Amino acid sequence: MNNPVSHRKLIQCSLITGAVMLLSALPVLAESNLSKRGDTLQLTQTWDKTFQKSKAVDHKKVTFKNRYGITLAADLYLPKNRGNQRLAALAVSGPYGAVKEQSSGLYAQTMAERGFVAVAFDASFTGESGGEPRNVSSPDINTEDMSAAVDFLGTQPFVDRNRIGILGICGFGGMALNATAVDKRVKAVAVTSMYDMSRVMAKGYFDKMTIEERFKILETLSLQRWEDAQKGSPAPGPLLLPEKLKGNEPQFVVDYFNFYRTPRGFHARSLNSNGAWTATNALSFMNMPLLTYIKEISPRPVLIIAGEKAHSRYFSEDAYKAANNPKELMIIPGAVHTDLYDRRDKIPFDKIAEFFNKNMK
């Protein structure tokens, strides 16, 4: 931004993407539908996506556990005319604070139309997935969620476990890069509208947070833990999005609103549409940089895609600079951050399919 708003304003704006310092944990799904231990889930069987069902793809609800024993809810998409051969597969997740019925499901179904097995999943503690408390995130556990999806895919009889990739959107783009760095089973990784959640929480947008501001935020979050401990449950913070815009919001906030709070992308289980994170959610992200080992993705290829006009573009450009070859940065002309959530005329699905087909032979 040529004229960045104040740090306080940026913190308020970051509530929209989940890149937040003080967020809430408002329940968005009836507790009876969720296991408090993350063991058994009751999944919605009706088609409740924000996109239309493809006639060229088979779909079914599935579950699998991560390394911490949390059961994840997912949608599995398979090409109808797949025959008996083992196929290349993709684990798909994101954006941060979204659910599988939104962008990740659209990506997964579209990649299945192009011949891939694809699984879109809800992250631990969110959506239809298990885990308590609700609506909290973790740089470690959410990275593990990605690898758990790889576990699932690699044990399916119709998947070639030597051809599994990861596709991450927005905040789960950072998780995708982190997971690929540590998980050597992953053959290639692509990310769109990527956010480094640990960076934005630790340093603010455009790294504008001062040491004094960081100390104050951590002090506030630390003291909040006393209140949570006395109450026995995590406290909520402000909602991610209001019901109406006031008219003085930055354009990227308007873009988020126009996706998450309108019929275009609204989903009742999505925190970005209908809730927020826990008040202390930022703690671990502020102390554990996600992309520390991004160079160790190499020699496996990385494709990073960002909108030309996206406020988040700098995350993608910096990740590209930090990664070792082989790597590719693709900038979509005229696109803003949320265009790569669902705009089929903007999302380069053919390029993504070509990338994975080429690099997962």
C-alpha positions as a printed Julia matrix, in Angstrom:
361×3 Matrix{Float64}:
   0.0     0.0     0.0
   1.31    3.46   -0.81
  -0.48    4.94    2.21
  -0.74    2.18    4.78
  -3.26    2.64    7.51
  -2.26    2.62   11.12
  -1.16   -0.59   12.77
  -4.32   -0.63   14.84
  -6.39   -0.45   11.65
  -4.37   -3.22   10.05
  -4.97   -5.44   13.06
  -8.69   -4.81   12.69
  -8.54   -5.57    8.98
  -6.62   -8.79    9.56
  -9.63  -10.19   11.38
 -11.16  -10.81    7.98
  -8.58  -13.38    6.83
  -7.81  -14.88   10.17
  -4.45  -13.12   10.19
  -5.34  -11.76   13.53
  -4.07  -10.97   16.94
  -7.27  -11.13   18.96
  -9.96  -13.38   17.53
 -12.94  -15.25   18.85
 -14.29  -18.76   18.93
 -17.99  -18.5    18.3
 -19.6   -21.91   17.65
 -20.92  -22.27   14.11
 -22.06  -25.9    14.23
 -24.29  -27.64   16.72
 -22.18  -29.38   19.35
 -24.19  -32.56   18.86
 -22.67  -32.86   15.41
 -19.1   -32.8    16.69
 -17.07  -35.2    18.77
 -15.36  -33.48   21.68
 -12.55  -36.05   21.44
 -12.24  -35.85   17.68
 -13.2   -39.53   17.37
 -16.57  -39.85   15.66
 -18.2   -37.27   13.41
 -21.68  -36.9    12.01
 -21.21  -35.41    8.57
 -23.71  -33.48    6.52
 -24.67  -35.71    3.6
 -26.53  -33.15    1.5
 -24.69  -31.02   -1.07
 -24.17  -27.75    0.81
 -21.27  -26.3    -1.18
 -20.95  -22.76   -2.49
 -20.39  -24.18   -5.99
 -22.37  -26.49   -8.25
 -21.75  -30.22   -8.33
 -19.87  -31.44  -11.39
 -21.41  -34.18  -13.52
 -17.92  -35.37  -14.44
 -16.88  -36.12  -10.85
 -17.84  -38.64   -8.18
 -18.03  -37.27   -4.64
 -18.24  -38.76   -1.18
 -17.71  -37.7     2.41
 -14.74  -39.29    4.18
 -12.84  -38.98    7.46
  -9.27  -39.67    8.55
  -7.15  -39.01   11.63
  -4.08  -36.88   11.94
  -0.99  -37.74   13.99
  -2.56  -36.19   17.08
  -5.64  -38.41   16.9
  -8.0   -35.68   15.69
 -10.53  -36.88   13.13
 -10.74  -34.69   10.06
 -13.84  -34.38    7.88
 -13.24  -34.24    4.15
 -14.81  -34.38    0.69
 -13.24  -36.83   -1.73
 -13.52  -36.05   -5.45
 -12.75  -38.61   -8.16
 -12.98  -38.46  -11.97
 -15.98  -40.48  -13.16
 -14.11  -42.02  -16.08
 -11.1   -43.07  -14.05
 -10.9   -46.72  -15.06
  -8.87  -49.08  -12.92
  -5.5   -47.32  -12.97
  -4.0   -45.62   -9.94
  -4.22  -41.85  -10.26
  -2.22  -38.86   -9.13
  -3.77  -37.21   -6.08
  -3.92  -33.83   -4.35
  -4.53  -32.77   -0.75
  -6.34  -29.42   -0.8
  -7.13  -26.94    1.96
  -7.73  -23.27    2.61
  -8.36  -20.43    2.93
  -7.57  -19.88    6.58
 -10.86  -19.73    8.45
 -12.81  -21.23    5.54
 -14.35  -24.69    5.16
 -14.18  -27.42    2.54
 -17.54  -26.36    1.13
 -15.97  -23.14   -0.15
 -12.77  -22.58   -2.16
 -10.89  -25.79   -1.34
 -13.85  -27.88   -2.48
 -14.09  -25.93   -5.72
 -10.38  -26.48   -6.34
 -10.59  -30.18   -5.48
 -13.6   -30.82   -7.71
 -12.06  -28.89  -10.59
  -8.82  -30.83  -10.33
 -10.83  -34.07  -10.3
 -12.39  -32.91  -13.57
  -8.83  -32.79  -14.87
  -8.05  -36.37  -13.87
  -6.8   -36.11  -10.28
  -8.07  -37.68   -7.11
  -8.51  -34.74   -4.75
  -9.49  -34.45   -1.1
 -10.6   -31.14    0.45
 -10.7   -31.16    4.24
 -11.66  -29.03    7.21
  -8.71  -28.2     9.44
  -8.59  -29.5    13.0
 -10.97  -27.74   15.4
 -13.01  -26.19   12.57
 -15.92  -26.99   10.28
 -17.05  -30.6    10.52
 -13.67  -31.83   11.75
 -13.09  -32.88   15.34
 -10.95  -31.44   18.08
 -11.52  -29.29   21.15
 -11.65  -26.42   21.84
 -13.47  -25.28   18.73
 -12.2   -22.62   16.37
  -8.53  -22.58   17.26
  -5.59  -23.07   14.91
  -1.98  -24.13   15.19
   1.04  -23.84   12.88
   2.04  -27.36   13.9
  -1.32  -29.14   13.94
  -2.57  -27.49   10.77
   0.65  -28.42    8.99
   0.1   -31.95   10.27
  -3.43  -31.87    8.85
  -1.89  -31.55    5.4
   0.3   -34.6     5.93
  -2.66  -36.52    7.38
  -4.48  -35.92    4.09
  -1.43  -37.36    2.31
  -1.65  -40.38    4.65
  -5.27  -40.87    3.62
  -4.65  -40.5    -0.09
  -1.68  -42.85   -0.08
  -3.73  -45.67    1.46
  -6.48  -45.57   -1.17
  -6.38  -48.36   -3.79
  -7.08  -45.92   -6.64
  -4.19  -43.56   -5.75
  -0.58  -43.82   -6.89
   1.23  -42.93   -3.68
   4.27  -41.92   -5.7
   2.23  -39.12   -7.29
   0.75  -37.1    -4.43
   0.88  -33.3    -4.27
  -0.43  -30.53   -2.04
  -2.51  -27.53   -3.08
  -2.95  -24.73   -0.53
  -5.07  -21.59   -0.69
  -4.54  -18.34    1.24
  -3.39  -19.1     4.82
  -3.18  -22.78    4.07
  -0.75  -21.92    1.31
   1.8   -21.3     4.06
   0.81  -24.56    5.75
   1.16  -26.33    2.4
   4.71  -25.07    1.9
   5.63  -25.97    5.48
   4.15  -29.46    5.14
   5.94  -30.09    1.87
   9.27  -29.02    3.37
   9.02  -31.64    6.13
   7.02  -34.37    4.36
   9.25  -35.92    1.7
   6.4   -38.02    0.29
   4.94  -34.92   -1.36
   6.14  -34.64   -4.96
   5.05  -31.09   -5.76
   3.23  -28.15   -4.15
   1.17  -25.29   -5.54
  -0.27  -22.34   -3.6
  -2.63  -19.52   -4.54
  -3.16  -16.15   -2.81
  -0.68  -17.39   -0.22
  -0.53  -15.96    3.3
   2.27  -16.63    5.78
   0.07  -16.68    8.87
   2.96  -16.74   11.32
   4.57  -13.72    9.7
   1.45  -11.59    9.62
   0.52  -12.45   13.2
   4.04  -11.9    14.49
   4.85   -8.75   12.54
   1.57   -7.31   11.25
   0.8    -6.47    7.63
   3.87   -5.41    5.68
   5.93   -6.15    8.82
   4.83   -2.83   10.36
   4.44   -4.08   13.94
   6.94   -2.49   16.33
   8.66   -4.36   19.15
   6.56   -2.36   21.62
   3.33   -3.31   19.84
   4.35   -6.95   19.71
   5.14   -6.93   23.44
   1.79   -5.35   24.24
  -0.13   -7.91   22.18
   1.72  -10.83   23.75
   1.15   -9.35   27.2
  -2.56   -9.06   26.51
  -2.78  -12.63   25.21
  -0.75  -13.95   28.13
  -3.05  -12.3    30.67
  -6.06  -13.63   28.77
  -4.84  -17.12   29.62
  -5.53  -16.46   33.32
  -9.12  -15.6    32.5
  -9.49  -18.65   30.27
  -8.0   -20.88   32.95
 -10.36  -19.56   35.61
 -13.37  -19.88   33.32
 -12.34  -23.3    32.02
 -12.81  -22.41   28.35
 -11.27  -20.01   25.83
 -12.8   -16.55   25.59
 -14.23  -15.23   22.34
 -13.11  -12.03   20.7
 -14.75   -9.86   18.02
 -16.43  -11.37   14.98
 -14.35  -11.61   11.84
 -16.86   -9.77    9.69
 -19.78   -7.48   10.48
 -23.2    -7.96    8.96
 -22.82   -4.69    7.08
 -19.92   -2.56    5.9
 -19.61    0.98    7.26
 -18.11    2.36    4.05
 -14.65    3.31    5.32
 -13.01   -0.1     5.05
  -9.9    -0.76    2.92
 -10.7    -2.33   -0.44
  -9.32   -5.75    0.51
 -11.71   -5.85    3.46
 -14.56   -5.1     1.08
 -13.32   -7.94   -1.12
 -13.41  -10.35    1.81
 -16.9    -9.19    2.75
 -18.12   -9.62   -0.81
 -17.0   -13.22   -0.75
 -17.66  -14.5     2.76
 -20.73  -12.48    3.73
 -22.7   -12.72    0.48
 -24.31  -15.68   -1.32
 -21.18  -15.88   -3.47
 -19.16  -17.57   -0.73
 -21.12  -17.58    2.54
 -21.21  -20.82    4.51
 -22.59  -21.18    8.01
 -19.68  -23.32    9.24
 -17.02  -20.94    7.93
 -15.42  -18.75   10.58
 -14.8   -16.07    7.97
 -18.51  -16.08    7.13
 -20.02  -16.64   10.52
 -17.59  -16.52   13.43
 -13.98  -16.1    14.55
 -11.05  -17.75   16.3
 -10.29  -17.94   20.01
  -8.93  -14.8    21.65
  -5.5   -16.39   22.23
  -5.3   -18.01   18.81
  -2.31  -15.95   17.66
   0.06  -17.08   20.42
   1.82  -20.01   18.77
   1.87  -18.36   15.34
   3.65  -15.34   16.79
   6.47  -17.55   18.02
   6.84  -20.28   15.36
   7.73  -19.11   11.83
   6.09  -21.39    9.27
   8.46  -20.94    6.36
  11.77  -21.41    8.19
  12.68  -24.45    6.08
  11.1   -23.5     2.76
  14.42  -24.12    0.98
  14.12  -27.8     1.9
  11.2   -28.25   -0.48
  13.82  -28.41   -3.22
  14.48  -30.4    -5.4
  10.7   -30.82   -5.55
   8.96  -28.07   -7.54
   6.95  -25.14   -6.17
   4.29  -23.16   -8.03
   3.23  -19.89   -6.39
   0.25  -18.0    -7.82
  -0.87  -14.52   -6.75
  -3.1   -11.75   -8.01
  -1.44   -8.67   -9.48
  -3.56   -6.4    -7.28
  -3.72   -8.66   -4.22
  -2.85   -6.98   -0.92
  -1.18  -10.3    -0.03
   1.06  -10.41   -3.09
   4.21   -9.68   -1.08
   3.85  -12.98    0.81
   4.02  -14.89   -2.47
   6.91  -12.85   -3.85
   8.94  -13.25   -0.67
   8.23  -16.99   -0.48
   9.33  -17.33   -4.09
  12.59  -15.51   -3.33
  13.23  -17.71   -0.29
  12.56  -21.03   -2.0
  15.21  -22.9    -3.94
  14.75  -24.11   -7.51
  12.76  -25.5    -9.17
  10.19  -22.79   -8.55
   7.77  -20.63  -10.48
   5.89  -17.45   -9.61
   2.75  -16.7   -11.62
   1.07  -13.3   -11.27
  -2.53  -13.11  -12.5
  -3.16   -9.76  -14.25
  -5.77   -7.57  -12.58
  -6.67  -10.13   -9.93
  -7.22   -9.31   -6.26
  -6.68  -11.76   -3.41
 -10.21  -13.19   -3.34
 -10.44  -13.59   -7.12
  -8.36  -16.74   -6.67
 -10.96  -18.13   -4.26
 -13.64  -18.84   -6.85
 -13.29  -16.85  -10.07
 -12.9   -19.56  -12.7
 -11.88  -16.96  -15.28
  -9.01  -15.89  -13.01
  -7.83  -19.15  -11.41
  -5.36  -20.83  -13.78
  -6.66  -24.38  -13.32
  -5.11  -25.56  -16.59
  -1.72  -24.28  -15.44
  -2.11  -25.98  -12.06
  -3.04  -29.28  -13.72
  -0.11  -28.98  -16.12
   2.24  -28.29  -13.21
   1.19  -31.36  -11.25
   1.03  -33.64  -14.31
   4.54  -32.63  -15.3
   6.06  -32.96  -11.86
   4.3   -36.05  -10.52
   5.14  -38.49  -13.32
